[in-house]
Amino acid sequence: MDSLFRSRPRQGWTVSMFKQRKFSAEFKAEAAREALSGELALAEPASKHDLHPTQIAGWKRQAKEGMVAAFSGKAATTQKDAAADIREFHAKIGQSAVEIFSNSHGIR
């Protein structure tokens, strides 16, 4: 399998059998931070991390959107909504478990 790749995946990367690279959140944040700093053109951090400039531009856009959400309070609202969804989902799982148990033991 090592023969499929020119070199080992870099730090922060994982590589599947189909050569699709997956990047950790820390790696994406570092690349986006470099692009947001404005000190370098998009091509420079892209070249440094062996990425296409479009990939860096996408992460840069996501980082900007995340910053806006953090300061506007939308991030907190989204987290509260997610927590409510999780509680609802857990309640449905519990209800389903009770129904399955009742049906399997002939309890009505």
C-alpha positions as CSV (number, residue, x, y, z in Angstrom):
1,M,0.0,0.0,0.0
2,D,2.9,2.4,0.6
3,S,3.7,2.2,-3.1
4,L,0.5,4.0,-3.9
5,F,1.8,7.2,-2.3
6,R,4.9,9.2,-3.2
7,S,5.6,9.9,0.4
8,R,4.1,9.5,3.9
9,P,1.0,11.7,4.6
10,R,2.1,15.0,6.2
11,Q,1.2,15.8,9.8
12,G,-2.5,16.4,10.1
13,W,-3.4,14.2,7.1
14,T,-4.9,10.8,6.8
15,V,-5.1,9.0,3.4
16,S,-7.6,6.4,2.4
17,M,-7.1,3.7,-0.1
18,F,-8.5,6.0,-2.8
19,K,-5.9,8.7,-2.2
20,Q,-8.6,11.0,-0.7
21,R,-6.9,13.2,1.8
22,K,-8.7,14.1,5.0
23,F,-7.5,17.0,7.1
24,S,-7.8,17.6,10.8
25,A,-9.6,20.7,12.1
26,E,-6.3,21.9,13.5
27,F,-4.6,21.6,10.1
28,K,-7.5,23.5,8.3
29,A,-7.5,26.2,11.0
30,E,-3.7,26.7,10.6
31,A,-3.9,26.9,6.8
32,A,-6.9,29.3,7.0
33,R,-5.1,31.4,9.6
34,E,-2.1,31.8,7.3
35,A,-4.4,32.8,4.5
36,L,-6.3,35.3,6.6
37,S,-3.2,37.0,7.9
38,G,-2.8,38.7,4.6
39,E,1.0,38.4,4.8
40,L,1.1,35.7,2.1
41,A,-0.8,35.2,-1.2
42,L,-3.1,32.2,-1.3
43,A,-0.7,30.3,-3.5
44,E,2.1,30.5,-0.8
45,P,0.3,28.6,2.0
46,A,-1.2,26.3,-0.6
47,S,2.2,25.4,-1.9
48,K,3.6,25.1,1.7
49,H,0.9,22.6,2.6
50,D,0.8,20.9,-0.8
51,L,-2.8,22.0,-1.4
52,H,-4.7,23.7,-4.2
53,P,-5.3,27.4,-3.6
54,T,-9.1,26.8,-4.0
55,Q,-9.0,24.5,-1.0
56,I,-7.3,27.2,1.1
57,A,-9.8,29.8,-0.2
58,G,-12.7,27.6,0.9
59,W,-11.3,27.1,4.4
60,K,-10.6,30.8,4.6
61,R,-14.3,31.6,3.7
62,Q,-15.5,29.0,6.3
63,A,-13.2,30.6,9.0
64,K,-14.6,34.1,8.2
65,E,-18.2,32.8,8.4
66,G,-17.4,31.1,11.7
67,M,-16.0,34.4,13.1
68,V,-19.1,36.3,12.1
69,A,-21.3,33.7,13.8
70,A,-19.2,33.8,16.9
71,F,-19.6,37.5,17.3
72,S,-23.2,37.6,16.3
73,G,-24.4,35.0,18.8
74,K,-25.5,32.6,16.1
75,A,-22.9,30.0,17.2
76,A,-24.4,29.8,20.7
77,T,-27.9,29.5,19.2
78,T,-26.8,26.7,16.9
79,Q,-25.2,24.9,19.8
80,K,-28.4,25.2,21.9
81,D,-30.5,23.9,19.0
82,A,-28.1,21.0,18.5
83,A,-28.4,20.2,22.2
84,A,-32.2,20.2,22.0
85,D,-32.0,18.0,18.9
86,I,-29.8,15.5,20.8
87,R,-32.1,15.4,23.8
88,E,-35.1,14.8,21.5
89,F,-33.2,12.0,19.6
90,H,-32.2,10.3,22.9
91,A,-35.9,10.4,24.0
92,K,-36.9,8.7,20.7
93,I,-34.2,6.1,21.2
94,G,-35.5,5.4,24.7
95,Q,-39.1,5.1,23.5
96,S,-38.0,2.8,20.7
97,A,-36.1,0.6,23.2
98,V,-39.1,0.3,25.5
99,E,-41.3,-0.6,22.5
100,I,-38.9,-3.2,21.2
101,F,-38.6,-4.7,24.7
102,S,-42.4,-4.7,25.2
103,N,-43.0,-6.3,21.8
104,S,-40.3,-9.0,22.2
105,H,-41.7,-10.0,25.7
106,G,-45.4,-9.8,24.7
107,I,-46.1,-6.9,27.1
108,R,-48.8,-4.6,26.0
